[in-house]
Amino acid sequence: DAGLDYRFDKTLLFVGTLIERKGLDLLLEALSLVKDRDWRLLIAGDGHDRQKLIDKAEALGLSDKAEFLGFKDPERLKELYEKSSIFILPSREDCFGLVTLEAMCCALPVICSKYADGGYDLIEDGKTGYIIDTYDTAGFAKKIDELLSDEKKCRQMSKAGKQKSLEFDFKITAEGYIKAIESAMNKTDIIYVSAQCSEGFLSEHFKDLKNLPGQQAQKYNRLLARGLACKNEITVHHISQVPMYSGNERKLIFFKDETDNNVHYHYLPVFRIHKLQDILNVITGFFTALKLMKGKDRRFLLNDVLCAPASYGAMLAARLRRIKTVSIVTDVPDILYENIDNAYHRYANKIIASSDAFVLLTEQMNRLVNPSGKPYVIIEGLVDAKAEAVGSPKERASGDSFDTFEASCNKSDADKSIGTYPRIILYTGTIDRKYGIENLVKGFVDSGIKDAELHIYGNGDYKEDLLKLSEGSPSIKYCGTVLNDEMVRIQKSAFLLINPRSFEGEYTLYSFPSKNLEYMATGVPSVMAILPGMPKEYGDHVFKLKDASAKDICETLRMIFSISEEDLYNKGRSAYEFVINNKSNTIQADRLIAMTDKMK
């Protein structure tokens, strides 16, 4: 019955050990900036930093506001919760932060550090409390001031927090433990084969190379693997055919296995002679898969067919172990390798023919690669379920060095000097003529838009022409190639994202440009053509190109730059909400799992 009578007298409460990790010093610094001075802070806890923190409170002029109470037993602690108005957890690091749940049980609105992982499970930001960056002292103080000045808001949060705490009732928690134990006893092992590596691995082994491995394929497989791995009932073992280029003097290179985001990576060795490398990948792919499949009843193989050598070796192991194979087909081999009679083409088709089910990009692709009508699921792309749009409260509080789109839109002409202008039109990806880059450049130049620049990242057959153009035009900039994490940050700093890929070519029936989803997940407004293989629902959330010609791009850019900033922001936000709610990696993983459950 704790917390039934909420009281609002501006009493703030901190509960925790008085050590640096708990962040009380950060709270004191924020409180020194709070405008409302009609508050007091109760500090329950002890520790070796007690005197240092008392001295800090005095130095900040808070001695008469902060009361150090020392250690309190559970019964006394309950009384403190019930006579306080707001609970604050300012930790630099916390695995969960049980005191946050205790405070909510006592109907206290909470302000919780983003570095306390449990906050994301407990707090609905803005409803039961706030999640803040405790290092952003001004932002931290602003949230405290906001609650101190709004009794009605505090009472609403008090009620909502008490209700939320009921989800952690002893009986419900015990049932969760039982379910987790049962799930662990019935885990499904997925053996996943692709050229995907962890982001840390790529940063370490490709940091000095100009030619990074295909990042869109890397991201597709990485997000799907993580989406599967976040399910309690699934363990993901990823066999990585390392996409190593000539950047290491050793001929034979071995790598350590690792676990990243619950995905267990098993890296195959690299032998820097191309044909021998393919043979090595078949052999090591076979034996690695065979070992991982040993003695387990609940498992299946998930193969990227374009990673043909390792996938073929793993498929042979799956046959030997008599387990099901699901093949991921992100490009049709007969089109990708058209007029090329090579081993990759032949073995990719062998993998497809031997598969029990498929993950495909488009419905049109199903008719081409799956004439037998085997089970399939369409996963045209994925976005990270944790992705945040520009302009979201959490990102603004994080102090990101890039201006958000919202901030960029709201700058007046007088603010142009601080870096939000010129407004950036951004393309990231392969810079080949067949993908419309030449039309993009011409359309931008013809638009004549002032205070705008076209920035292009990537590599391809148009690179040299682009470099020459950029030398003669200060508004066109070729920016090279960067790793995907950095690219997402750059995308979020743009005014507009554009993909000029046209409708031409049969391949567009079987293609879904993954950069479209990547763009939409940023919350920055995007321009693209709706290709024949793309579901039409995407068109409601982006600016659509009619034919992606230079003239079409020119007219579309002029139209976009003439509409209101609010409409632009809303368009980007609509795209973000659409992909997060429908195309996140956890949602797409659920669809794959549902298909495989029917195969058992």
Protein Blocks (a to p, Z undefined) as FASTA:
>chain_A
ZZklccdehiacddddddfklommmmmmmmmmpmblcbcdddedddjklmmmmmmmmmno
pmmmpccebjadfklmmmmmmmpfbdcdfbfbdfklpmlmmmmmnopacdddfklmklmm
mpcghkloccddfklmmlmmmmmmmmmmmmklmmmmmmmmmmmmmmmgfklmmmmmmmmm
mmmmmcccdddddfbdcfklmmmmmmmpfbdcdfklmmmmmmmmmmmmmpmkbccddddd
dfbdcfbfbfbdcdddddeehiacddddddfbfklmmmmmmmmmmmmmmmmmgopabdcd
dddfklmmlmmmmmmmmmmnopacddddfbdfklmmgoiacfklmmmmmmmmmpcbdcdf
bfklmmmmmmnopacdddfbccdfkbccehiaklmmnopabdcfklmmmpcfklmmnopa
ccddddeddddfklommmmmmmmmmnopghiacddedddjklmmmmmmmmmmmkbccebj
adfklmmmmmmmpmbdcdfbdfehjklmmgccfklmmmmmnopacdddddfklcfklmmm
cccdfklpaklmmmmmmmmmmmcfklmmmmmmmmmmmmmmmmcmklmmmmmmmmmmmmZZ
